[in-house]
Amino acid sequence: MKVLVYVFVESENIGKAINALSEAEISGFFLYEYKGLSPQDWEGFLIDEAPENAINAIQKLAKNAVVIGTVVNDKKYLKIKKYIDEKLKNERYTIISIPIIDVIVNRV
């Protein structure tokens, strides 16, 4: 079975995460940069309902982060989990896996 794997890391840990994927023999992936808040940062926080104030508050609280995505078979997914845990054991990260029913690639 194929699995879509997302690995969420803070920007300063992108090198560690990509090295972990390389060690897990992942040959292709995609990246998205974003600003994110962890539940610990958000807990108990109320946002002013004025849009400008809300945006400013979120920008001040949010951290630069990256999501790395790849599609692999379930055996490689287990390797990804192992190597990410080894390389990022003292860092914050999140792994999400989603089963894939079909992959179609149009190679023109």
C-alpha distances in whole Angstrom, upper triangle without the diagonal:
4,7,10,13,16,19,22,25,29,30,32,29,27,28,27,23,23,24,22,19,21,21,17,17,16,18,17,18,20,23,25,28,29,32,30,32,31,31,34,36,36,37,40,41,42,42,45,45,47,44,45,46,42,41,43,42,38,39,41,39,35,34,33,29,26,22,20,17,14,10,8,6,6,9,11,10,12,15,15,16,19,20,21,22,25,26,26,27,31,29,28,24,21,18,16,12,11,7,7,8,10,11,15,17,20,22,26
4,7,10,13,16,19,22,26,27,29,26,24,25,24,21,20,22,19,16,18,19,16,15,13,15,14,14,16,19,21,24,26,28,27,29,28,29,32,34,33,35,38,38,40,40,43,42,44,41,42,43,39,38,40,39,35,36,38,36,32,31,29,26,22,19,16,13,10,7,5,4,6,9,9,9,12,14,13,15,18,19,19,21,23,24,24,26,29,27,26,22,19,16,14,10,9,6,5,7,8,9,12,14,18,20,23
4,6,10,13,16,19,23,24,26,23,21,23,22,18,18,20,17,15,17,18,15,15,13,15,14,13,14,17,18,21,23,25,24,25,24,26,28,30,30,31,34,35,36,36,39,39,41,38,39,39,36,34,37,36,32,32,35,32,29,27,26,22,19,16,14,10,8,5,5,6,6,10,9,7,11,13,11,12,16,17,16,18,21,21,21,23,26,24,22,18,16,12,10,6,5,5,5,9,10,10,14,16,19,21,25
4,7,10,13,16,20,21,23,21,19,20,20,16,16,19,17,14,17,18,15,15,12,14,12,10,11,13,15,18,19,22,21,23,22,23,26,27,27,29,32,32,34,33,36,36,37,34,36,36,33,31,33,32,29,29,31,29,26,24,23,19,16,12,10,7,6,4,7,9,10,13,11,9,12,14,12,13,16,17,15,18,21,20,20,22,24,22,20,16,14,10,8,6,5,6,6,10,11,10,14,15,18,20,23
4,7,10,13,17,18,20,17,15,17,17,13,13,16,13,11,14,16,13,14,11,13,12,10,11,12,13,16,17,19,18,20,19,21,24,25,25,27,30,30,32,32,35,35,36,33,34,35,31,30,31,30,27,27,29,26,23,22,20,16,13,10,8,6,5,6,8,10,10,12,10,7,11,12,9,10,13,14,12,14,17,17,16,18,21,18,17,13,10,7,6,5,7,9,10,14,15,14,17,18,21,23,26
4,6,10,13,15,17,15,13,16,15,11,12,15,13,11,15,17,14,16,13,15,13,10,10,9,10,13,13,16,15,17,16,18,21,21,22,24,27,27,29,28,31,32,33,30,31,31,28,26,28,27,23,23,25,23,19,18,16,13,10,6,6,5,7,9,11,14,14,16,13,10,13,14,10,11,14,14,12,14,17,16,15,17,19,16,14,10,8,6,5,6,9,12,13,17,17,16,19,20,23,24,27
4,6,10,12,14,11,10,13,12,8,10,13,11,10,13,15,13,15,13,15,14,10,10,10,11,12,13,15,13,15,14,17,19,19,20,22,26,26,28,28,31,32,33,30,31,30,27,26,27,26,22,22,23,21,18,16,14,10,8,5,5,6,9,12,13,16,15,16,14,11,13,13,9,9,13,12,9,11,14,13,11,14,15,13,11,7,6,5,7,9,12,15,16,20,21,20,22,22,26,26,29
4,7,9,12,10,9,13,12,9,11,14,13,13,16,18,17,19,16,18,16,13,12,10,10,10,10,11,10,11,11,14,16,16,17,19,23,22,25,24,28,28,30,27,27,27,24,22,23,22,18,18,20,17,14,12,11,7,6,4,6,9,12,15,17,19,19,20,18,15,16,17,13,12,15,14,11,13,15,14,11,14,14,11,9,5,5,6,8,11,14,18,19,23,24,23,25,25,28,29,31
4,6,8,6,7,10,9,8,10,13,12,13,16,17,17,19,17,19,17,14,13,11,11,10,10,11,10,11,11,14,15,15,17,20,23,22,25,25,28,29,30,28,27,27,24,22,23,21,18,18,18,16,13,10,9,6,6,6,8,11,14,18,19,22,21,22,19,17,18,17,14,13,16,14,10,12,14,12,9,12,12,8,7,5,7,9,12,15,18,21,23,26,27,26,28,28,30,31,33
4,6,6,7,10,11,10,12,15,15,16,18,20,20,22,20,22,20,17,16,12,12,10,9,9,9,10,11,14,15,14,16,19,22,21,24,23,26,28,28,26,25,25,22,20,20,19,16,15,15,14,11,7,6,4,6,9,11,14,18,21,23,25,25,26,23,21,22,21,17,17,19,17,13,15,16,13,11,13,12,9,7,7,10,13,15,18,21,25,26,30,30,29,31,30,33,33,35
4,5,5,9,10,10,11,14,15,16,18,20,20,22,20,21,19,16,14,11,11,8,9,10,11,13,14,18,18,17,19,22,25,24,26,25,28,29,29,27,26,25,23,21,21,20,17,15,16,15,12,8,6,5,6,9,11,15,18,21,23,26,26,27,24,22,23,22,19,19,20,18,15,17,18,15,13,16,15,11,11,11,13,15,18,20,23,26,27,31,31,29,31,30,32,32,34
4,6,8,9,10,12,13,14,16,18,19,20,22,21,22,21,18,17,14,14,12,13,13,13,15,16,19,19,18,21,23,27,25,28,27,30,32,32,29,28,28,26,23,23,22,20,18,18,17,14,10,8,8,9,12,13,17,20,24,25,28,28,28,25,23,24,22,19,19,20,17,15,16,17,13,11,14,13,10,11,12,15,17,20,23,26,29,30,33,34,32,33,32,34,34,36
4,6,5,6,9,10,11,13,14,16,17,19,17,19,18,16,16,13,14,12,14,14,14,16,16,19,19,19,21,24,27,26,29,29,32,33,34,31,31,30,28,26,25,24,22,20,20,19,16,12,11,9,9,11,11,15,17,21,22,25,24,24,21,20,20,19,15,16,16,14,11,13,13,9,8,11,11,8,9,9,12,14,17,20,23,26,27,31,31,29,31,30,33,33,35
4,6,5,6,9,10,11,12,14,15,17,15,16,15,13,12,10,11,10,13,14,15,17,17,21,21,21,23,26,29,28,30,30,33,34,34,31,31,30,28,26,26,25,22,21,21,20,17,13,11,9,7,9,9,12,15,18,19,23,23,23,19,18,20,18,14,15,17,14,11,14,14,11,10,14,14,11,12,10,13,14,16,19,21,24,25,29,28,26,28,27,29,29,31
4,5,5,6,9,10,10,12,14,15,14,15,15,13,14,12,14,14,16,18,18,21,21,24,24,24,26,29,32,31,34,33,36,38,38,35,34,34,32,29,29,29,26,24,25,23,20,17,14,12,11,12,11,15,16,19,20,23,24,23,19,19,20,17,15,16,16,13,11,14,14,10,10,14,14,12,14,13,16,16,19,21,24,26,27,30,30,28,29,28,30,30,32
4,6,5,6,9,10,11,12,14,14,16,16,15,15,14,16,16,18,19,19,20,20,23,23,23,26,28,32,31,34,34,37,38,39,36,36,35,33,31,30,30,27,25,26,24,21,18,16,13,12,13,12,15,16,19,19,22,22,21,18,17,17,15,12,13,13,10,8,11,10,6,7,11,11,10,12,11,14,14,18,19,23,25,26,30,30,28,30,29,32,31,34
4,5,5,6,9,10,11,13,11,13,13,11,12,11,13,14,16,17,17,19,18,21,22,22,25,27,30,30,32,32,35,37,37,35,34,34,31,29,30,29,26,24,25,23,20,17,15,12,10,10,8,11,12,16,16,19,19,18,15,14,15,13,10,11,12,9,6,10,10,7,7,11,12,10,11,9,11,11,14,16,19,21,22,26,26,24,27,26,29,28,31
4,5,5,6,9,10,11,9,10,10,9,11,10,13,14,17,19,19,22,21,24,25,26,27,30,33,33,35,35,38,39,39,36,36,36,33,31,31,31,28,26,27,26,22,19,17,14,11,11,8,11,11,15,15,18,19,18,14,14,16,13,10,13,13,10,9,13,13,10,11,14,16,14,15,13,14,13,16,17,20,22,22,26,25,23,25,24,26,26,28
4,5,5,6,9,10,10,11,12,12,14,14,17,18,20,22,22,24,24,27,27,28,30,32,36,35,38,38,41,42,42,39,39,39,36,34,34,34,30,29,30,28,25,22,19,17,14,14,12,14,14,17,16,19,19,18,15,15,16,13,11,13,12,9,9,12,11,8,10,14,15,14,16,14,16,16,18,19,22,24,24,28,28,25,27,26,29,28,31
4,5,5,6,9,9,12,13,12,15,15,17,18,21,22,22,23,22,25,26,27,29,31,34,34,37,37,40,41,42,39,39,39,36,34,35,34,30,29,30,28,25,22,20,17,15,14,12,13,13,15,14,17,16,15,12,12,12,9,7,9,9,5,5,9,8,6,9,11,14,13,14,13,14,13,16,16,20,21,22,26,26,24,27,26,29,28,31
4,5,5,6,5,8,9,9,12,13,16,17,20,22,22,24,23,26,27,28,29,31,35,35,37,37,40,41,42,39,39,39,36,34,35,34,31,30,31,29,26,23,20,17,14,13,10,10,9,12,11,14,14,13,10,10,11,9,6,9,10,7,7,11,11,10,12,14,17,16,16,14,14,12,14,14,17,19,19,23,23,21,23,22,25,25,28
4,5,5,5,7,9,10,13,14,18,20,22,25,25,27,26,29,30,31,33,35,39,38,41,40,43,44,45,42,42,42,39,37,37,37,33,32,33,32,28,25,23,20,17,16,12,13,12,14,13,15,16,15,11,13,14,10,9,12,12,9,10,14,13,11,14,17,19,18,19,17,18,16,18,18,20,22,22,25,24,22,24,23,25,24,27
4,5,7,10,13,14,17,18,21,22,25,27,27,28,27,30,31,32,34,35,39,39,42,42,45,46,47,44,44,44,41,39,39,39,35,34,35,33,30,27,25,22,19,18,15,16,14,16,14,16,16,14,11,12,12,9,8,11,10,7,9,12,11,10,13,15,18,18,19,17,18,17,19,19,21,22,23,26,26,24,26,25,28,27,30
4,6,9,11,12,16,17,20,22,25,27,26,28,26,29,30,31,33,34,38,38,41,41,44,45,46,43,43,43,40,38,39,38,35,34,35,33,30,27,25,22,19,17,14,14,12,13,11,12,12,10,7,9,9,5,5,9,8,6,9,12,11,11,14,16,19,19,19,17,17,15,16,16,18,19,20,23,23,21,24,23,26,26,29
4,6,9,11,15,17,21,23,26,28,28,30,29,32,33,34,35,37,41,41,43,43,46,47,48,45,45,45,42,40,41,40,37,36,37,35,32,29,27,23,20,18,15,14,12,12,10,12,13,11,8,10,12,8,9,12,12,10,12,15,15,15,17,19,22,22,22,20,20,17,19,17,19,20,20,22,22,20,22,21,24,23,26
4,6,8,11,14,17,20,22,25,25,28,27,29,31,32,33,35,39,39,41,40,43,44,44,41,42,42,39,37,38,37,34,33,35,33,29,27,24,21,17,15,12,11,8,9,8,10,12,12,8,10,12,9,8,12,13,11,12,16,16,15,17,20,22,21,21,18,18,15,16,15,17,17,17,20,19,17,19,18,21,20,23
4,7,11,13,17,20,23,26,27,29,29,32,34,34,35,37,41,40,42,42,44,45,45,42,42,43,40,37,39,38,35,34,36,34,30,28,25,22,18,16,13,12,9,10,10,13,15,15,11,13,15,13,12,16,17,15,15,19,19,18,20,23,25,24,24,21,20,18,19,18,19,19,18,21,19,16,18,16,19,17,21
4,7,10,14,17,20,23,24,27,27,30,32,32,33,35,39,38,40,39,42,42,42,39,39,40,37,34,36,36,32,31,33,32,28,26,23,20,16,14,10,9,7,8,9,13,16,16,12,13,16,15,13,16,18,16,16,20,20,19,20,23,25,23,23,20,19,17,17,16,17,18,16,19,17,14,16,14,16,16,18
4,7,10,13,16,20,20,23,24,26,29,29,29,32,35,34,36,35,38,38,38,35,35,36,33,31,32,32,28,27,30,28,24,22,19,16,12,10,7,5,5,8,10,14,16,17,13,13,16,15,12,15,17,16,15,18,19,18,18,21,23,21,20,17,16,14,14,14,15,16,16,19,17,15,16,15,17,17,20
4,7,10,13,17,18,21,22,25,27,27,27,30,33,32,33,32,35,35,35,32,32,33,30,27,29,29,25,24,27,26,22,20,17,14,10,8,6,5,7,10,13,16,18,20,16,16,19,18,15,17,20,18,16,20,21,19,19,22,24,21,20,17,16,15,15,15,16,17,16,20,18,16,17,15,17,18,20
4,7,10,13,15,18,19,22,24,24,24,27,31,29,30,29,32,32,32,29,29,29,27,24,25,26,22,21,23,22,18,16,13,10,7,6,5,6,9,13,16,19,21,22,19,17,20,19,16,18,20,18,16,19,21,18,18,21,22,19,17,15,14,14,14,16,17,19,19,22,21,19,20,19,21,21,23
4,6,10,12,15,17,20,22,21,22,25,28,26,27,26,28,28,28,25,25,26,23,20,22,22,19,17,20,19,15,14,11,8,6,5,7,8,12,15,18,22,23,25,21,20,23,22,18,20,22,21,18,21,23,20,19,22,23,19,17,15,14,15,15,16,17,20,20,23,23,20,22,21,22,23,25
4,7,10,13,15,19,21,19,20,23,26,24,25,24,26,26,26,23,22,23,21,18,19,19,16,14,17,16,12,11,7,6,4,7,9,12,15,19,21,25,26,27,24,22,25,24,20,21,24,22,19,21,23,20,18,22,21,18,16,14,15,16,16,19,20,23,23,27,26,24,25,24,26,27,28
4,6,10,13,16,18,16,16,20,22,20,21,20,22,23,23,20,19,20,17,14,16,16,12,11,14,13,9,8,6,5,6,8,11,13,17,20,23,27,27,29,26,24,26,26,22,22,25,23,20,22,24,22,19,22,21,18,15,14,14,16,16,19,20,24,24,27,27,26,27,26,28,29,31
4,7,10,14,15,13,13,17,19,17,18,17,19,20,20,17,17,17,14,12,13,12,9,8,10,9,5,5,5,6,8,10,14,16,20,23,26,29,29,31,28,26,27,27,24,23,26,25,21,22,25,22,19,22,21,17,14,14,14,17,18,21,22,26,27,30,30,29,30,30,32,33,35
4,7,10,12,10,10,14,16,15,16,15,18,19,20,18,18,17,14,13,14,12,9,9,11,8,5,5,7,6,9,10,14,16,20,23,25,28,28,29,27,24,26,26,22,22,24,23,20,21,23,21,18,20,19,15,12,12,12,15,15,19,21,24,26,29,30,29,31,31,33,34,36
4,7,8,6,6,10,13,11,14,13,17,18,20,18,18,17,14,13,14,11,8,10,10,7,5,6,9,9,12,13,17,19,23,25,27,30,29,31,29,26,27,27,24,22,25,24,21,21,24,22,18,20,18,15,12,12,12,15,16,20,22,26,27,31,32,31,33,34,36,37,40
4,5,5,6,9,12,12,15,15,19,21,22,21,22,20,17,17,17,14,12,13,13,10,8,9,11,11,13,14,17,19,22,25,27,29,27,29,27,24,25,25,22,20,23,22,19,18,21,20,17,17,16,13,9,10,10,14,15,19,21,25,27,30,32,31,34,34,37,38,41
4,5,5,6,9,10,13,15,18,20,22,21,22,20,17,18,18,15,13,16,15,12,11,12,15,14,17,17,20,22,25,27,28,30,28,30,29,25,26,27,24,22,24,25,21,20,23,23,19,19,18,15,12,13,12,15,16,20,22,25,28,31,33,33,35,36,39,41,43
4,6,5,9,10,13,15,19,21,23,23,23,21,18,19,19,16,14,16,15,11,12,12,16,16,18,19,22,24,27,29,31,33,31,32,31,27,27,28,25,23,25,25,22,21,23,23,19,18,17,14,12,13,14,17,19,22,25,28,31,34,36,36,39,39,42,44,46
4,6,9,8,11,13,16,19,21,20,20,17,15,16,15,12,10,12,11,7,8,10,13,14,17,19,22,24,28,30,32,34,33,34,32,29,29,30,27,25,27,27,23,22,25,24,20,20,18,16,13,14,15,19,20,24,26,30,32,35,37,37,39,39,42,43,45
4,6,5,9,10,14,16,18,17,18,16,13,14,14,11,10,12,12,8,9,12,15,16,19,19,23,25,28,30,32,34,33,35,33,30,31,32,28,26,29,29,25,25,27,26,23,23,21,18,15,16,16,20,20,24,25,29,31,34,36,36,38,39,41,43,45
4,6,9,12,15,17,20,20,21,18,16,17,18,14,13,16,15,12,13,15,19,19,22,22,25,27,30,32,34,36,34,36,35,31,31,33,30,27,30,30,26,25,28,28,24,24,22,20,17,18,18,21,21,25,27,30,33,36,38,38,41,41,44,46,48
4,7,10,13,15,18,19,20,17,15,17,18,14,14,17,16,13,15,18,21,22,25,25,29,31,34,36,38,39,38,39,38,35,35,36,33,31,33,34,30,29,32,31,28,27,25,23,20,22,21,25,25,28,30,33,36,39,41,41,43,44,47,49,51
4,7,10,12,15,16,17,13,11,14,14,10,10,14,13,10,13,16,19,20,23,24,28,30,33,35,38,40,38,40,39,35,36,37,34,32,34,34,30,30,33,32,28,28,26,24,21,22,22,25,25,29,30,34,36,39,40,41,43,43,46,48,49
4,7,9,12,13,14,11,9,12,13,10,11,14,14,12,14,18,21,22,25,26,30,31,35,37,39,41,40,42,41,37,38,40,36,34,37,37,33,33,36,35,31,31,30,27,24,25,24,27,27,31,32,35,37,40,41,41,43,44,46,48,50
4,6,8,9,11,8,6,9,10,7,8,12,12,11,13,17,20,21,24,25,29,31,34,37,39,41,41,43,41,38,39,40,37,35,38,38,34,34,37,35,32,32,31,28,25,25,25,28,28,31,32,35,37,39,41,41,42,43,45,47,48
4,6,8,9,6,6,9,10,8,10,13,14,14,16,20,22,24,27,28,32,34,37,39,42,45,44,46,44,41,43,44,40,39,41,41,37,37,40,39,35,36,34,31,28,29,28,31,31,34,35,38,40,42,43,43,45,45,47,49,50
4,6,9,7,6,10,11,11,12,15,16,16,18,21,24,25,28,29,32,34,37,39,42,44,44,46,45,41,43,44,41,39,42,42,38,39,42,40,37,38,36,33,30,30,29,32,31,34,34,38,39,41,42,42,43,44,45,47,49
4,6,5,6,9,10,11,12,14,16,17,18,22,24,26,28,29,33,34,38,40,43,46,46,48,46,43,45,46,42,41,44,44,40,40,43,41,38,39,38,34,31,32,31,34,33,36,36,40,40,43,43,43,44,44,46,48,48
4,5,5,6,9,10,11,12,14,15,16,20,21,23,25,26,30,31,35,37,40,43,43,45,43,40,42,43,40,39,42,41,37,38,41,39,36,37,36,32,30,29,29,31,31,34,34,37,38,40,40,40,41,41,42,44,45
4,5,5,6,9,10,11,12,14,15,19,20,22,25,27,30,32,36,38,41,44,44,46,44,41,43,44,40,39,42,41,38,39,41,39,36,37,36,32,29,30,30,32,32,35,35,39,39,42,42,41,42,42,43,45,45
4,5,5,6,9,10,11,12,14,18,20,22,25,27,30,32,36,39,42,44,44,46,44,41,43,43,40,39,41,41,37,37,40,38,34,36,34,31,28,29,29,31,31,35,35,39,40,42,43,42,44,44,45,46,47
4,5,5,6,9,10,11,12,16,18,20,22,24,28,29,33,35,38,41,41,43,41,38,39,40,37,36,38,38,34,35,37,35,32,33,32,28,25,26,25,28,28,31,32,35,36,39,40,39,40,41,42,44,45
4,5,5,6,9,10,10,14,15,17,20,22,25,27,31,33,36,39,39,41,39,36,38,39,35,34,37,36,32,33,36,34,30,32,31,27,24,24,24,27,27,30,31,34,35,38,38,37,38,38,40,41,42
4,6,5,6,9,10,13,15,18,21,23,27,29,33,35,38,41,41,43,41,38,40,40,36,35,38,37,33,34,36,34,30,32,30,27,24,25,26,28,29,32,33,37,38,40,41,40,41,41,42,43,44
4,5,5,6,9,12,15,17,20,22,26,28,32,35,38,40,40,42,39,36,38,38,35,34,36,35,31,32,34,32,29,30,28,25,22,23,24,27,27,31,32,36,37,40,41,40,41,41,43,44,46
4,5,5,6,9,12,14,17,19,22,25,28,31,34,37,36,38,36,33,34,35,31,30,33,32,28,29,31,29,26,27,26,22,19,20,20,23,24,27,28,32,33,36,37,36,38,38,39,41,42
4,6,5,8,10,13,16,18,22,24,28,31,34,37,37,38,36,33,35,35,31,30,33,32,28,29,31,29,25,27,25,22,20,20,21,24,25,28,29,33,34,37,37,36,37,37,39,40,41
4,6,8,11,14,17,20,24,26,30,33,36,39,38,40,37,34,36,36,32,31,33,32,28,29,31,28,25,27,24,21,19,20,22,25,26,30,31,35,36,39,40,39,40,40,42,43,44
4,7,10,12,16,18,22,25,28,31,34,36,36,37,35,32,33,33,30,28,31,29,26,26,28,26,23,24,22,18,16,18,19,22,23,27,29,33,34,37,38,37,39,39,41,42,44
4,7,9,12,15,18,21,25,28,30,33,32,34,32,29,30,30,26,26,28,27,23,24,26,24,20,22,20,17,14,15,16,19,20,24,26,29,31,34,35,34,35,35,37,38,40
4,6,10,13,16,19,23,26,28,31,31,32,29,27,28,28,24,23,25,24,20,21,23,20,17,19,17,14,12,13,14,18,19,23,25,29,30,33,34,33,34,34,36,37,39
4,7,10,14,17,20,24,26,29,29,31,28,25,27,26,23,22,24,23,19,21,22,19,17,19,18,14,13,13,14,17,19,22,24,28,28,32,32,30,32,31,33,34,35
4,7,10,13,17,20,22,26,26,27,24,22,23,23,19,19,21,19,16,18,19,17,14,17,16,12,11,10,11,13,15,18,21,24,25,28,29,27,29,28,31,31,33
4,6,10,13,17,19,22,23,24,21,19,21,20,16,17,19,18,14,17,19,16,14,17,17,14,12,10,11,12,13,16,18,21,22,26,26,24,25,25,27,28,30
4,6,10,13,16,19,19,21,18,16,18,18,14,15,18,16,13,16,18,16,14,17,18,15,13,10,9,9,10,13,14,18,18,22,22,20,22,22,24,25,28
4,7,11,13,16,17,18,15,13,16,15,12,13,16,14,12,15,17,15,14,17,19,16,14,11,10,9,10,12,14,16,17,20,20,18,20,19,22,23,25
4,7,10,13,14,16,13,12,15,15,11,13,16,15,13,16,19,17,17,19,21,19,17,13,12,10,9,10,11,13,13,17,16,14,17,16,19,20,23
4,6,10,12,13,11,10,13,13,10,13,16,15,14,17,19,18,18,21,23,21,19,16,14,11,11,10,11,12,11,15,14,12,14,14,17,18,21
4,7,9,12,9,9,13,13,11,14,16,16,16,19,21,20,21,23,26,23,22,18,16,13,12,9,9,9,8,11,11,9,12,12,16,17,20
4,6,8,6,6,10,10,9,12,14,15,15,18,19,19,20,22,25,24,23,19,17,14,13,10,11,10,9,12,12,11,14,14,18,19,22
4,6,6,6,9,10,11,13,15,16,16,19,20,21,22,24,27,26,25,21,19,15,14,11,11,10,10,12,12,12,15,16,20,21,25
4,5,5,7,9,10,11,13,14,15,17,19,20,21,22,25,24,23,20,18,14,13,10,10,9,10,13,14,15,18,20,23,24,28
4,5,5,7,9,10,11,13,14,16,17,19,20,21,25,24,24,21,19,15,15,13,14,13,14,16,17,17,21,22,25,26,30
4,5,5,6,9,10,10,12,14,15,16,18,19,23,22,22,18,17,14,14,12,14,13,14,17,17,17,20,20,24,24,28
4,5,5,6,9,10,10,12,14,15,16,17,21,20,19,16,14,10,10,8,11,11,13,16,17,16,20,21,24,25,29
4,5,5,6,9,10,11,13,14,15,16,19,19,19,16,14,11,12,11,13,13,16,19,20,20,23,24,28,29,32
4,5,5,6,8,10,11,12,14,15,18,18,19,16,15,13,14,13,16,16,18,21,22,21,24,24,28,28,32
4,5,5,6,8,10,10,12,13,16,16,16,13,12,9,11,11,14,15,17,20,21,20,23,23,27,27,30
4,6,5,6,9,10,10,11,15,14,14,11,10,8,10,10,14,15,18,21,22,22,25,26,29,30,33
4,6,5,6,9,10,10,14,14,15,13,13,11,14,14,17,19,21,24,25,25,28,28,32,32,36
4,5,5,6,8,9,13,13,14,12,13,12,15,15,19,20,22,25,26,25,28,28,31,31,34
4,5,5,6,8,11,10,11,9,10,9,12,14,17,19,21,25,26,25,28,27,31,31,34
4,6,5,5,9,9,10,9,10,10,13,15,19,21,23,27,28,27,31,31,34,34,38
4,6,5,9,10,12,12,14,13,17,18,22,24,26,29,31,30,33,32,36,36,39
4,6,8,9,11,11,13,13,17,19,22,25,26,30,31,29,32,31,34,34,37
4,5,5,7,7,10,12,15,18,21,24,26,30,31,29,32,32,35,35,38
4,6,8,9,11,13,17,19,23,25,28,31,33,32,35,35,38,38,41
4,7,9,13,15,19,21,25,28,30,34,35,34,37,37,40,40,43
4,6,10,13,16,19,23,26,28,32,33,32,35,35,38,38,41
4,7,10,14,17,20,24,26,30,31,30,33,33,36,37,40
4,7,10,13,17,20,22,26,27,27,29,29,33,33,36
4,7,10,13,17,19,23,24,24,27,27,31,32,35
4,7,10,13,16,19,21,21,24,25,28,29,32
4,7,10,13,16,18,18,21,23,26,28,31
4,7,9,13,15,15,19,20,24,26,29
4,6,10,12,13,16,18,22,24,27
4,7,9,11,15,17,21,23,27
4,6,7,11,14,17,20,23
4,7,10,14,17,20,23
4,7,10,13,16,19
4,7,10,13,16
4,7,10,13
4,6,9
4,6
4
